[in-house]
Amino acid sequence: MTRLSVEMLAADAPAPITSAGHAQLGIAVLVGIAVIVLLITKFKLHAFLALTIGSLVLGAVAGAPLDKAITSFTTGLGSTVAGVGVLIALGAILGKLLADSGGADQIVDTILARASGRAMPWAMVLIASVIGLPLFFEVGIVLLIPVVLMVAKRGNYSLMRIGIPALAGLSVMHGLIPPHPGPLVAIDAVKANLGVTLALGIVVAIPTVIIAGPLFSKVAARWVDVPAPDRMLPQRASDELERRPGFGATLATVLLPVVLMLAKALVDIVVDDPADRTQRVFDVVGSPLIALLAAVLVGFFTLGRAAGFTRDRLQQTVEKGLMPIAGILLIVGAGGGFKQTLIDSGVGQMILDVSKDWSIPALLLAWLIAVAIRLATGSATVATVSAAGLVAPLAADMSTTHTALLVLAIGAGSLFFSHVNDAGFWLVKEYFGLSVGQTVKTWSLMETIISVVAGGLVLLLSLVL
């Protein structure tokens, strides 16, 4: 985008809802974020309520009329849910189908049957990465814990040697790869190309998950040499089924939306003619909505019917898949409202003006902002949506590639050092039977490695692309 077009966009943009100067806006941001952090960490308030209150506080401190601050928040909430809400819902349905039909177990068992010894940590990271594509992080952990404990016990492996690669695969997918909520919100906020972001996300994710998973697990197993907890393994979904989907059909269903979105990105690069019929077709089938919808519809047959599900059982699976995402949708929506309040108050433009005098690269700035919010709130999703709102104006004069890298920088920063204010920290601690110190030396350090390695790779790619 040329400087002239940026100036024209600035001229056409709506006037800020406040006339506050840079100092007052800076204070408003700090106070707003501090309120959100305090409400989440000290008063244990749900992130949706904390983001709502923090947005209104930010508007008030910035000197915006309350009615305009409310309008900004509700507008941002509505547009964010409209942009990514359906995608999150479709992803949840696909994930539930994968879990309930035994498709996930089929992938796990097939890969484990062909892996042994030194290959087992690599098999675990592969399983987690494939299964983690359509699943939310918490669901993925619950699904994979029985597998991790079973493999560690039967093979007499250190729990960390098996567990860390599985956690790394899930975490990298969660932070960097659409259609997970965080990356989708960031893509929507900075107006990035989803296909390009997905392609570059895979490029960044592969070396990141190798370093933070199988390689780091060697070190983690020496630091925390613990066996799998001696307790009853949770029952797997497929244990109650007479039959389950085939490996090939399950894998094809999981990868279908990724293939369609990548195909669209490739056609856009090769053809680059909006009037071309081929490009128009791929613009439709490769859009995230159609790609995920196609995977869900295909999954009804390749997963649901293959497992012997009746129509009523399929309907129940869809309903159960949608129920847990209410909280996620509200948090993502409120994050969008917070983002819009930042933009309408002029905070985004303020950061754009101030950062012009800094020597710090925009991608590094985005990573650092996401890191700070992640450390404060403990939520990768809150860190992503807040950081995306703050740095969105920086994308105005970026190329398509660098805008996608901006999304990945935010996603990488949002994973930095999970600690006691993160629900994921306690989930890992309890499932693996670790102490707080052991969890910090394994899980928290693994998350930091993911964040730093992915952030470094993003900066490296920005120099060559």
C-alpha positions as CSV (number, residue, x, y, z in Angstrom):
1,M,0.0,0.0,0.0
2,T,1.4,3.4,-0.9
3,R,1.9,6.3,1.5
4,L,-0.8,8.2,-0.5
5,S,-3.3,5.5,-0.1
6,V,-2.6,5.2,3.7
7,E,-3.2,9.0,4.0
8,M,-6.4,8.7,2.0
9,L,-7.5,5.9,4.4
10,A,-6.7,8.0,7.4
11,A,-8.7,10.9,5.9
12,D,-11.7,8.6,5.3
13,A,-11.5,7.0,8.7
14,P,-14.1,8.0,11.3
15,A,-13.0,10.6,13.8
16,P,-11.9,9.3,17.2
17,I,-14.5,9.3,20.0
18,T,-12.2,11.3,22.2
19,S,-9.8,14.3,21.7
20,A,-7.3,13.0,24.3
21,G,-3.6,13.5,23.6
22,H,-1.0,10.7,23.4
23,A,-0.2,10.9,27.1
24,Q,-3.8,10.5,28.2
25,L,-4.4,7.7,25.7
26,G,-1.3,5.9,27.0
27,I,-2.5,6.1,30.5
28,A,-6.0,5.0,29.4
29,V,-4.5,1.8,27.9
30,L,-2.4,1.0,31.0
31,V,-5.4,1.6,33.3
32,G,-7.8,-0.5,31.0
33,I,-5.4,-3.4,30.8
34,A,-4.6,-3.2,34.6
35,V,-8.3,-3.4,35.3
36,I,-8.7,-6.5,33.1
37,V,-5.7,-8.1,34.7
38,L,-6.8,-7.3,38.3
39,L,-10.4,-8.6,37.6
40,I,-9.1,-11.8,36.1
41,T,-6.3,-12.6,38.5
42,K,-7.4,-11.1,41.8
43,F,-11.1,-11.3,41.7
44,K,-11.3,-14.4,39.5
45,L,-13.9,-12.7,37.2
46,H,-14.7,-14.3,33.9
47,A,-12.6,-12.9,31.1
48,F,-15.8,-11.8,29.2
49,L,-16.9,-9.6,32.1
50,A,-13.3,-8.3,32.7
51,L,-12.9,-7.3,29.1
52,T,-16.3,-5.6,29.0
53,I,-15.5,-3.6,32.2
54,G,-11.9,-2.9,31.1
55,S,-13.2,-1.5,27.7
56,L,-15.6,0.9,29.4
57,V,-12.9,2.0,31.9
58,L,-10.4,2.6,29.0
59,G,-13.0,4.8,27.2
60,A,-13.8,6.7,30.4
61,V,-10.1,7.4,31.2
62,A,-9.5,8.4,27.6
63,G,-12.3,11.0,28.0
64,A,-14.8,9.4,25.6
65,P,-18.5,9.9,26.2
66,L,-20.0,6.8,27.8
67,D,-22.6,6.2,25.1
68,K,-19.9,6.3,22.4
69,A,-17.6,4.0,24.3
70,I,-20.5,1.5,24.7
71,T,-21.3,1.8,21.0
72,S,-17.6,1.1,20.1
73,F,-17.6,-1.9,22.4
74,T,-20.8,-3.5,21.1
75,T,-19.8,-2.7,17.4
76,G,-16.5,-4.5,17.9
77,L,-18.1,-7.4,19.7
78,G,-20.7,-7.9,17.0
79,S,-18.3,-7.6,14.1
80,T,-15.8,-10.0,15.7
81,V,-18.4,-12.7,16.4
82,A,-19.8,-12.2,12.9
83,G,-16.3,-12.7,11.5
84,V,-15.1,-15.7,13.4
85,G,-18.1,-17.0,15.4
86,V,-19.4,-19.4,12.8
87,L,-15.8,-20.6,12.1
88,I,-15.3,-21.4,15.8
89,A,-18.6,-23.2,15.9
90,L,-17.8,-25.3,12.8
91,G,-14.4,-26.2,14.2
92,A,-16.0,-27.3,17.5
93,I,-18.5,-29.5,15.7
94,L,-15.7,-31.1,13.6
95,G,-13.6,-31.7,16.8
96,K,-16.5,-33.3,18.6
97,L,-17.2,-35.6,15.6
98,L,-13.5,-36.6,15.6
99,A,-13.5,-37.4,19.3
100,D,-16.9,-39.1,19.7
101,S,-16.7,-41.3,16.5
102,G,-13.3,-42.7,17.6
103,G,-11.6,-41.1,14.6
104,A,-9.1,-39.5,16.9
105,D,-8.3,-42.8,18.6
106,Q,-7.9,-44.4,15.1
107,I,-5.3,-41.8,14.2
108,V,-3.5,-42.4,17.5
109,D,-3.5,-46.2,17.4
110,T,-2.4,-46.3,13.7
111,I,0.6,-44.1,14.3
112,L,1.6,-45.7,17.6
113,A,1.4,-49.1,16.0
114,R,4.1,-48.0,13.6
115,A,6.3,-46.2,16.1
116,S,8.5,-47.5,18.9
117,G,11.6,-46.6,20.9
118,R,13.2,-43.4,19.8
119,A,10.5,-42.7,17.3
120,M,7.8,-42.5,20.0
121,P,8.2,-38.8,21.0
122,W,8.1,-37.9,17.3
123,A,5.0,-40.0,16.9
124,M,3.4,-38.1,19.8
125,V,4.1,-34.7,18.3
126,L,2.7,-35.9,15.0
127,I,-0.5,-37.2,16.7
128,A,-1.0,-34.0,18.7
129,S,-0.4,-31.8,15.6
130,V,-2.9,-33.6,13.5
131,I,-5.6,-34.0,16.2
132,G,-4.9,-30.4,17.3
133,L,-5.9,-28.9,14.0
134,P,-9.7,-28.9,14.6
135,L,-9.7,-29.1,18.4
136,F,-9.5,-26.5,21.1
137,F,-6.4,-26.8,23.3
138,E,-8.3,-27.9,26.5
139,V,-10.2,-30.5,24.5
140,G,-7.0,-31.8,22.9
141,I,-5.4,-32.2,26.3
142,V,-8.3,-34.2,27.7
143,L,-8.4,-36.4,24.5
144,L,-4.6,-37.1,24.5
145,I,-4.0,-37.6,28.2
146,P,-5.1,-41.2,28.2
147,V,-2.8,-41.9,25.2
148,V,0.2,-40.1,26.9
149,L,-0.3,-42.1,30.2
150,M,-0.9,-45.4,28.3
151,V,2.2,-45.1,26.2
152,A,4.4,-43.9,29.1
153,K,3.3,-46.9,31.3
154,R,3.4,-49.6,28.6
155,G,6.7,-48.5,27.2
156,N,8.3,-47.5,30.5
157,Y,9.0,-44.1,29.2
158,S,9.6,-40.9,31.3
159,L,6.3,-39.1,31.3
160,M,8.0,-35.9,30.1
161,R,9.5,-37.7,27.1
162,I,6.0,-38.5,25.9
163,G,4.0,-35.7,27.3
164,I,6.0,-32.7,26.3
165,P,5.9,-33.5,22.5
166,A,2.1,-34.0,22.8
167,L,1.6,-30.7,24.6
168,A,3.9,-28.9,22.2
169,G,1.9,-30.1,19.2
170,L,-1.3,-28.9,20.7
171,S,0.1,-25.6,21.8
172,V,1.7,-24.6,18.5
173,M,-1.6,-25.4,16.7
174,H,-3.5,-23.4,19.2
175,G,-1.3,-20.3,18.9
176,L,-0.4,-20.2,15.2
177,I,-2.7,-22.1,13.0
178,P,-6.2,-21.2,11.9
179,P,-9.1,-22.1,12.5
180,H,-8.2,-21.8,16.1
181,P,-9.9,-18.7,17.7
182,G,-6.7,-16.7,18.5
183,P,-5.3,-16.7,15.0
184,L,-8.7,-16.1,13.4
185,V,-9.3,-13.0,15.6
186,A,-5.9,-11.6,14.8
187,I,-6.4,-12.3,11.0
188,D,-9.7,-10.5,11.2
189,A,-8.3,-7.5,13.2
190,V,-5.3,-6.8,10.9
191,K,-7.1,-7.8,7.7
192,A,-4.6,-10.5,6.9
193,N,-5.0,-13.1,4.1
194,L,-6.0,-16.4,5.8
195,G,-4.5,-18.7,3.2
196,V,-1.1,-16.9,3.3
197,T,-1.2,-16.8,7.1
198,L,-2.0,-20.6,7.2
199,A,0.8,-21.4,4.8
200,L,3.4,-19.3,6.7
201,G,2.0,-20.6,10.0
202,I,2.8,-24.2,8.9
203,V,6.3,-23.1,7.9
204,V,6.9,-21.6,11.3
205,A,5.1,-24.3,13.2
206,I,7.1,-27.3,12.0
207,P,10.6,-26.3,13.3
208,T,9.0,-24.8,16.4
209,V,7.2,-27.9,17.4
210,I,10.3,-30.1,16.7
211,I,12.5,-27.9,19.0
212,A,9.9,-27.4,21.8
213,G,8.6,-31.0,21.5
214,P,10.9,-34.0,20.9
215,L,14.2,-32.1,21.4
216,F,13.3,-30.2,24.5
217,S,11.6,-33.4,26.0
218,K,15.0,-34.9,26.3
219,V,16.1,-32.1,28.6
220,A,12.7,-32.0,30.4
221,A,12.9,-35.7,31.1
222,R,16.3,-35.3,32.9
223,W,15.1,-32.3,34.9
224,V,11.8,-33.9,35.9
225,D,12.1,-37.7,35.8
226,V,8.7,-38.8,36.8
227,P,6.7,-41.9,35.8
228,A,3.1,-41.7,34.6
229,P,0.7,-41.2,37.6
230,D,-0.4,-44.6,39.0
231,R,-4.2,-44.0,38.6
232,M,-7.0,-45.3,36.4
233,L,-6.8,-44.2,32.8
234,P,-9.9,-42.3,31.5
235,Q,-12.0,-44.3,29.1
236,R,-11.6,-43.6,25.5
237,A,-14.6,-42.8,23.2
238,S,-14.0,-45.7,20.9
239,D,-14.0,-48.2,23.7
240,E,-17.8,-48.1,23.7
241,L,-18.2,-48.3,19.9
242,E,-18.6,-51.4,17.8
243,R,-16.7,-49.9,14.9
244,R,-14.8,-46.7,14.1
245,P,-13.7,-44.8,11.0
246,G,-10.8,-45.8,8.9
247,F,-7.4,-44.0,9.3
248,G,-7.3,-42.7,5.7
249,A,-10.9,-41.3,5.8
250,T,-10.3,-39.7,9.2
251,L,-7.0,-38.1,8.2
252,A,-8.5,-36.8,4.9
253,T,-11.5,-35.3,6.8
254,V,-9.3,-33.5,9.3
255,L,-6.9,-32.1,6.6
256,L,-9.7,-31.2,4.1
257,P,-10.2,-27.5,5.3
258,V,-6.4,-27.0,5.5
259,V,-6.0,-28.3,1.9
260,L,-8.8,-26.2,0.6
261,M,-7.5,-23.0,2.2
262,L,-4.0,-23.6,1.1
263,A,-5.2,-24.4,-2.4
264,K,-7.0,-21.0,-2.5
265,A,-3.8,-19.2,-1.4
266,L,-1.8,-21.1,-4.1
267,V,-4.3,-20.2,-6.9
268,D,-4.3,-16.6,-5.8
269,I,-0.5,-16.5,-6.2
270,V,-0.3,-18.4,-9.5
271,V,-3.4,-16.9,-11.3
272,D,-3.7,-13.4,-9.6
273,D,-6.6,-12.4,-11.8
274,P,-9.9,-11.7,-9.8
275,A,-11.9,-12.2,-13.0
276,D,-10.5,-15.6,-13.8
277,R,-13.1,-18.4,-13.3
278,T,-10.7,-20.8,-11.6
279,Q,-9.6,-18.2,-9.0
280,R,-13.3,-17.3,-8.4
281,V,-14.1,-20.9,-7.7
282,F,-11.2,-21.4,-5.3
283,D,-12.1,-18.1,-3.6
284,V,-15.3,-19.7,-2.7
285,V,-14.3,-23.3,-1.8
286,G,-11.1,-22.1,-0.1
287,S,-12.9,-19.5,2.1
288,P,-12.7,-20.7,5.8
289,L,-16.5,-20.8,6.1
290,I,-17.0,-23.2,3.1
291,A,-13.8,-25.2,3.9
292,L,-14.9,-25.9,7.5
293,L,-18.5,-26.4,6.5
294,A,-17.4,-29.0,3.8
295,A,-15.3,-30.8,6.4
296,V,-18.2,-31.0,8.8
297,L,-20.6,-32.3,6.2
298,V,-18.0,-34.8,4.9
299,G,-17.3,-35.8,8.6
300,F,-21.0,-36.7,9.1
301,F,-20.4,-39.6,6.6
302,T,-16.6,-40.4,7.0
303,L,-16.7,-40.1,10.8
304,G,-20.3,-40.3,12.1
305,R,-21.9,-42.8,9.8
306,A,-18.7,-44.8,9.7
307,A,-19.0,-45.2,13.5
308,G,-22.6,-46.3,13.2
309,F,-24.1,-43.0,14.4
310,T,-27.8,-42.5,13.7
311,R,-29.2,-39.2,12.7
312,D,-30.2,-38.6,16.3
313,R,-26.7,-39.4,17.5
314,L,-25.2,-37.0,15.0
315,Q,-27.6,-34.3,16.2
316,Q,-26.6,-34.9,19.8
317,T,-22.9,-34.7,18.8
318,V,-23.4,-31.4,17.1
319,E,-25.3,-30.0,20.1
320,K,-22.6,-31.3,22.6
321,G,-19.9,-29.8,20.4
322,L,-21.5,-26.4,20.4
323,M,-22.3,-26.1,24.1
324,P,-18.7,-25.7,25.5
325,I,-17.9,-22.8,23.1
326,A,-20.3,-20.3,24.5
327,G,-17.6,-19.0,26.9
328,I,-15.0,-18.9,24.1
329,L,-17.3,-17.0,21.8
330,L,-18.0,-14.4,24.5
331,I,-14.4,-13.9,25.4
332,V,-13.4,-13.6,21.7
333,G,-16.3,-11.2,21.1
334,A,-15.5,-9.1,24.2
335,G,-11.9,-9.0,23.0
336,G,-13.1,-7.6,19.7
337,G,-15.1,-5.0,21.6
338,F,-11.9,-4.0,23.5
339,K,-10.0,-3.9,20.3
340,Q,-12.7,-1.6,18.7
341,T,-12.7,0.7,21.8
342,L,-8.9,1.0,21.4
343,I,-9.2,1.9,17.8
344,D,-12.1,4.3,18.1
345,S,-10.4,6.1,21.0
346,G,-7.4,6.7,18.8
347,V,-5.0,4.4,20.7
348,G,-4.1,2.5,17.5
349,Q,-3.2,5.7,15.7
350,M,-1.3,6.8,18.8
351,I,0.9,3.7,18.7
352,L,1.4,4.2,15.0
353,D,2.6,7.8,15.5
354,V,4.8,7.0,18.5
355,S,6.4,3.8,17.0
356,K,7.6,5.8,13.9
357,D,10.3,7.3,16.1
358,W,11.4,3.9,17.5
359,S,13.9,1.6,15.9
360,I,12.0,-1.5,17.0
361,P,10.5,-3.5,14.2
362,A,6.7,-3.7,14.1
363,L,6.7,-7.5,14.3
364,L,8.9,-7.4,17.4
365,L,6.6,-4.7,18.9
366,A,3.6,-6.9,18.3
367,W,5.3,-9.9,19.9
368,L,6.3,-7.9,23.0
369,I,2.8,-6.5,23.5
370,A,1.3,-10.0,23.3
371,V,4.0,-11.3,25.7
372,A,3.2,-8.6,28.2
373,I,-0.6,-9.2,28.1
374,R,-0.1,-13.0,28.2
375,L,2.1,-12.7,31.4
376,A,-0.4,-10.4,33.0
377,T,-3.7,-12.2,32.2
378,G,-2.6,-15.8,31.7
379,S,-4.9,-16.1,28.6
380,A,-3.4,-16.7,25.2
381,T,-6.7,-15.7,23.6
382,V,-7.0,-12.4,25.6
383,A,-3.4,-11.6,24.7
384,T,-4.0,-12.3,21.0
385,V,-7.2,-10.2,20.7
386,S,-5.8,-7.3,22.8
387,A,-2.5,-7.2,21.0
388,A,-4.1,-7.4,17.6
389,G,-6.3,-4.4,18.4
390,L,-3.3,-2.4,19.6
391,V,-1.1,-3.1,16.5
392,A,-3.7,-3.3,13.8
393,P,-2.8,0.2,12.4
394,L,0.7,-1.0,11.9
395,A,-0.6,-3.3,9.1
396,A,-1.9,-0.5,7.0
397,D,1.3,-0.2,4.9
398,M,2.4,-3.8,5.1
399,S,2.5,-6.3,2.3
400,T,0.2,-9.3,2.3
401,T,3.1,-11.5,3.5
402,H,4.2,-9.2,6.3
403,T,0.6,-8.7,7.5
404,A,0.4,-12.5,7.8
405,L,3.7,-12.5,9.7
406,L,2.2,-9.9,12.1
407,V,-0.6,-12.3,13.0
408,L,2.0,-15.0,13.7
409,A,4.1,-12.7,15.8
410,I,1.1,-11.9,17.9
411,G,0.2,-15.6,18.2
412,A,3.8,-16.5,19.2
413,G,3.9,-13.8,21.9
414,S,0.5,-15.0,23.3
415,L,2.1,-18.4,24.2
416,F,5.0,-17.0,26.3
417,F,5.6,-18.5,29.8
418,S,2.3,-20.0,31.0
419,H,2.3,-19.7,34.8
420,V,-0.1,-19.8,37.8
421,N,-2.6,-17.4,36.3
422,D,-3.2,-19.7,33.3
423,A,-5.9,-22.5,33.5
424,G,-3.7,-24.6,31.2
425,F,-0.9,-24.6,33.8
426,W,-3.1,-26.2,36.4
427,L,-4.6,-28.6,33.8
428,V,-1.2,-30.0,32.9
429,K,-0.1,-30.0,36.6
430,E,-3.0,-32.1,37.8
431,Y,-3.2,-34.5,34.9
432,F,0.5,-35.3,35.0
433,G,0.7,-35.3,38.8
434,L,3.5,-32.6,39.0
435,S,4.4,-30.1,41.6
436,V,4.2,-26.4,40.8
437,G,8.0,-26.2,40.4
438,Q,8.1,-29.2,38.1
439,T,5.3,-27.7,36.0
440,V,7.3,-24.5,35.6
441,K,10.4,-26.4,34.6
442,T,8.6,-28.4,32.0
443,W,5.3,-26.9,30.7
444,S,6.1,-23.2,31.4
445,L,9.6,-23.5,29.8
446,M,8.2,-25.4,26.8
447,E,5.7,-22.6,26.2
448,T,8.5,-20.0,26.4
449,I,10.6,-22.0,23.9
450,I,7.6,-22.1,21.5
451,S,7.1,-18.4,21.8
452,V,10.7,-17.4,21.4
453,V,11.5,-19.8,18.5
454,A,8.3,-19.0,16.6
455,G,8.9,-15.2,17.2
456,G,12.5,-15.6,16.0
457,L,11.4,-17.5,12.9
458,V,8.8,-14.8,12.1
459,L,11.4,-12.1,12.3
460,L,13.8,-14.2,10.1
461,L,11.1,-14.7,7.5
462,S,10.3,-11.0,7.4
463,L,13.9,-10.4,6.3
464,V,13.7,-12.8,3.3
465,L,10.1,-12.4,2.1
